Structure formats: C-alpha cells, structure tokens
Amino acid sequence: MHFVRFGLGLLSVPSRQACESPNIGTTMANPWLKKNPLMSMWLSSANRVAGSMRGQVAAEVKRQAALANQKKTTVDAVKFWSGGMHTEVPSAPVKRRKRR
C-alpha cells in the first residue's frame, strides 16, 4: 500500500501487488486478541476481590473447625473426668391438647 497526495490530505491507494493477490498481506487481525486496558483493569480488580474473599472464607472455615474441635474436646474431657456423674436428664414429655 502506498500513499498519494490528494488535495489537502493523503489518500491511501492499494499497491498493484495487493490488487493482484488478495491473500497476501490482507489478513484481518483478530479483535479478541487486542489489548483492552479497561477490561484488564476490571479483571485485575475482580481477581483481587475474589482472592480476598477466598482468603476470608478459608480463614473463617479454619476458625469454625478449630472452635468445633475445641468444643468437642472440652465435652469429651468433662465426660471422661466426671465419670458417671455427667448424665443427661431426659426432658419431660410435652403434653398435647386434645382436639374437640
């Protein structure tokens, strides 16, 4: 492709080679492969938020597991050291009203 001065501006005119063989040098660029700074910034911040949330959830799961394990260990220790003193008292049955 070469440029020809036409009036006040430049006019692009395809070269003779491009006209004769359309497959050479006329490939179109894939628009999905071009850089997009706005999308890049948006995805970076979304990834940062997702990573932060993933870390917070993992920490909360770890805390809950440790708390559950601590409670179970405490109950087991009390049952062991109290021997037969720790018995569960059955609750009284709930009285139901009769239907008329």
C-alpha positions in Angstrom: 0.0 0.0 0.0 1.3 3.4 -0.8 0.1 6.9 -0.2 -0.7 9.6 -2.8 -1.1 13.3 -2.1 -4.6 14.3 -3.0 -5.7 17.8 -2.3 -5.0 18.7 1.4 -4.6 15.2 2.7 -3.1 11.8 1.9 -5.1 9.1 0.1 -4.2 5.5 0.5 -4.1 3.5 -2.6 -3.6 -0.2 -2.6 -0.4 -1.3 -4.4 -0.6 -3.3 -7.6 0.7 -6.4 -5.7 -2.2 -6.2 -3.2 -4.7 -5.9 -6.0 -3.4 -8.9 -7.9 -3.1 -11.3 -5.0 -5.7 -10.6 -2.3 -4.4 -13.3 0.1 -1.0 -11.7 0.6 -0.9 -9.0 3.4 -4.6 -8.6 3.7 -5.2 -10.8 6.7 -7.5 -9.2 9.3 -6.4 -9.0 12.9 -8.5 -10.9 15.5 -10.2 -8.2 17.6 -10.4 -10.6 20.6 -6.6 -10.7 20.8 -6.1 -7.0 21.0 -5.3 -5.4 24.4 -8.1 -3.6 26.2 -6.8 -1.6 29.2 -10.3 -1.1 30.7 -11.1 -4.8 30.7 -7.6 -5.6 32.0 -8.1 -3.2 35.0 -11.6 -4.5 35.6 -10.4 -8.2 35.6 -7.5 -7.4 37.8 -9.6 -5.8 40.4 -12.2 -8.6 40.2 -9.4 -11.1 40.7 -8.1 -9.2 43.6 -11.6 -9.1 45.3 -12.1 -12.8 44.5 -8.7 -13.7 46.1 -9.5 -11.6 49.2 -12.9 -13.2 49.6 -11.4 -16.7 49.1 -8.9 -15.9 51.8 -11.5 -14.7 54.2 -13.7 -17.7 53.7 -10.8 -20.1 54.2 -9.9 -18.3 57.5 -13.5 -18.5 58.7 -13.7 -22.2 57.9 -10.5 -22.8 59.7 -11.8 -20.8 62.8 -15.1 -22.7 62.8 -13.3 -26.1 62.5 -11.0 -25.2 65.4 -13.9 -24.0 67.5 -15.9 -27.1 66.8 -12.9 -29.3 67.6 -12.3 -27.3 70.9 -15.9 -27.7 72.0 -15.9 -31.5 71.3 -12.6 -31.9 73.1 -13.9 -30.0 76.1 -17.1 -32.1 76.3 -15.1 -35.3 75.9 -12.8 -34.2 78.7 -15.7 -33.3 81.0 -17.3 -36.7 80.3 -14.1 -38.5 81.0 -13.1 -36.8 84.2 -16.6 -36.7 85.7 -17.1 -40.4 85.1 -20.7 -41.4 85.8 -21.7 -38.0 87.3 -22.3 -36.5 83.9 -25.6 -38.0 82.8 -28.1 -36.3 80.6 -31.5 -35.9 82.2 -34.4 -36.7 79.9 -36.8 -33.9 79.4 -40.4 -34.2 80.4 -42.8 -35.2 77.7 -44.7 -32.4 76.1 -48.4 -32.5 76.9 -50.6 -32.1 73.9 -54.0 -30.7 73.9 -56.9 -32.9 72.8 -58.8 -31.8 69.8 -62.6 -31.4 70.1 
